[in-house]
Amino acid sequence: MTGPDSNGAQPADMDYDIDSNRGHVPVMRDRMAHLLEPAVTAFGPRAVIVDGTLGAGGHTEHFLTVFPDARVIGVDRDPDALREAGDRLARFGERFVAVHARFDEIGRIIKSAEGPAFDAAREHGVAGALFDLGVSSMQLDREDRGFAYRADAPLDMRMDPTQGQTAADVLNTYSHGELARVLKTYGDERFAGKISAAVLRERDKEPFERSGRLVDLLYETIPAATRRTGGHPAKRTFQALRVEVNRELEAVENVIPVIAELLGPGGRAVFMSYQSLEDKLVKSAFAQLTTSTTPPGLPVDLPGTEARFTAITHGAEKASEAEIARNPRAASVRVRGVEKRAEAEQ
């Protein structure tokens, strides 16, 4: 396997086997492997990859297949995903280990967990890390989880259904101002205030429990002209509620400095974002990691001020037209990656 070429072009993809992926095709699977390949190859049998968003295990399965010496630590907060991925990846034996946690807990986990993968990560650093952000297609497909607005289901939306508040809790307890902030900030909803007022009126009659009632309210509240041109009227509200329930932006913000420290010299981290708020967080954090702190105007970097990382993508990479045709979820993805400089202090 060869690494990315100088202009970041995507190599020709291998054929996708949708059956082996159980209907869930991992976005830009081959490109992710190409981005991590130089680091994994350099680490050799010491290579540990962190898949911070394991999901159905499609990316991890590919990594374990094309990198036969590597180990993968797969992290997911969804116990259903862990069970399914664990069954799917059992044939790789101890080369794969699953961890039930939010991905920004990976530093604590590697510090304290036992096993060959964790030992290698502590001793040599992590070779590669992938974070495929947002809700997984597996979660969207399971109507009882409440993520999808096209099916009437309990208003849950928790990625880990064993803990934390639900979307119903948010709708039934937040003040008008709090709810409007969530809808505006995380969903870019133009009618956040109007929707929030309608929610408060309706919950006084009866608490919200199911998604169908919320969708009906949104159809009644959002003006018809906007409904005709702005896509499904529930899309932005459901996105905002999901982000709030799962504290998704908080997790992204927290994990970047954590994984930056965990990477070994030459290690690489790649983030796949599907919302502008996620991508802005990643872009800003990566800009800091790849920028020298030497005062402007000096001809050389002062000792200790050199950038510790270099970018491995040119801005935000997008999926190819062929990729999008195979996997429509790839249409909105933005990919950014960095590599830890070999001389960076550990």
Secondary structure as UniProt FT lines:
FT   TURN            6..7
FT   TURN            18..23
FT   TURN            27..28
FT   HELIX           29..43
FT   HELIX           44..46
FT   STRAND          48..51
FT   TURN            52..53
FT   TURN            55..56
FT   HELIX           58..66
FT   TURN            68..69
FT   STRAND          71..76
FT   HELIX           79..88
FT   HELIX           90..95
FT   STRAND          96..100
FT   HELIX           103..105
FT   HELIX           106..112
FT   HELIX           116..124
FT   STRAND          126..132
FT   HELIX           137..141
FT   HELIX           143..145
FT   TURN            149..150
FT   TURN            161..162
FT   HELIX           167..173
FT   HELIX           176..187
FT   TURN            190..191
FT   HELIX           192..205
FT   HELIX           211..221
FT   HELIX           224..229
FT   TURN            233..234
FT   HELIX           235..246
FT   HELIX           248..262
FT   STRAND          263..273
FT   HELIX           276..289
FT   TURN            296..297
FT   TURN            303..304
FT   STRAND          309..311
FT   HELIX           321..326
FT   HELIX           328..332
FT   STRAND          334..340
FT   TURN            342..343
//
